[in-house]
Amino acid sequence: MGDSGEGLVDAEARIQERMEELELERERAKGPRVKKNAQLEREIESLKMARTPLEQQLKATTNSARKAQLTKALEDLENKIAALTATR
């Protein structure tokens, strides 16, 4: 009778170890995704910050060629921001 009881204890220990291993694997799988999202957020924030001086320059300039240049640059920034936001 003692042997069967030991078998149950061993089985429970193995099940518990396996559950702990699965939990660790889940945590590891979540890790890179969180870092990727943090990096993505930094990129988006950086692009938004780059937009501010361009908008200020656009308001201040009177040269039509420069206005066209700044408008194009702002459009490009907006497209990049939109593309990165869509991948979140």
MONOR-V830326 format. One record per residue. N is the residue number from 1. RES is the residue in one small letter. SS is DSSP state (helix for helix, strand for strand, loop for the rest). Layout:
{{N | RES | SS} {N | RES | SS}}
This chain:
{{1 | m | loop} {2 | g | helix} {3 | d | helix} {4 | s | helix} {5 | g | helix} {6 | e | helix} {7 | g | helix} {8 | l | helix} {9 | v | helix} {10 | d | helix} {11 | a | helix} {12 | e | helix} {13 | a | helix} {14 | r | helix} {15 | i | helix} {16 | q | helix} {17 | e | helix} {18 | r | helix} {19 | m | helix} {20 | e | helix} {21 | e | helix} {22 | l | helix} {23 | e | helix} {24 | l | helix} {25 | e | helix} {26 | r | helix} {27 | e | helix} {28 | r | helix} {29 | a | helix} {30 | k | helix} {31 | g | helix} {32 | p | helix} {33 | r | helix} {34 | v | helix} {35 | k | helix} {36 | k | helix} {37 | n | helix} {38 | a | helix} {39 | q | helix} {40 | l | helix} {41 | e | helix} {42 | r | helix} {43 | e | helix} {44 | i | helix} {45 | e | helix} {46 | s | helix} {47 | l | helix} {48 | k | helix} {49 | m | helix} {50 | a | helix} {51 | r | helix} {52 | t | helix} {53 | p | helix} {54 | l | helix} {55 | e | helix} {56 | q | helix} {57 | q | helix} {58 | l | helix} {59 | k | helix} {60 | a | helix} {61 | t | loop} {62 | t | loop} {63 | n | loop} {64 | s | helix} {65 | a | helix} {66 | r | helix} {67 | k | helix} {68 | a | helix} {69 | q | helix} {70 | l | helix} {71 | t | helix} {72 | k | helix} {73 | a | helix} {74 | l | helix} {75 | e | helix} {76 | d | helix} {77 | l | helix} {78 | e | helix} {79 | n | helix} {80 | k | helix} {81 | i | helix} {82 | a | helix} {83 | a | helix} {84 | l | helix} {85 | t | helix} {86 | a | helix} {87 | t | loop} {88 | r | loop}}
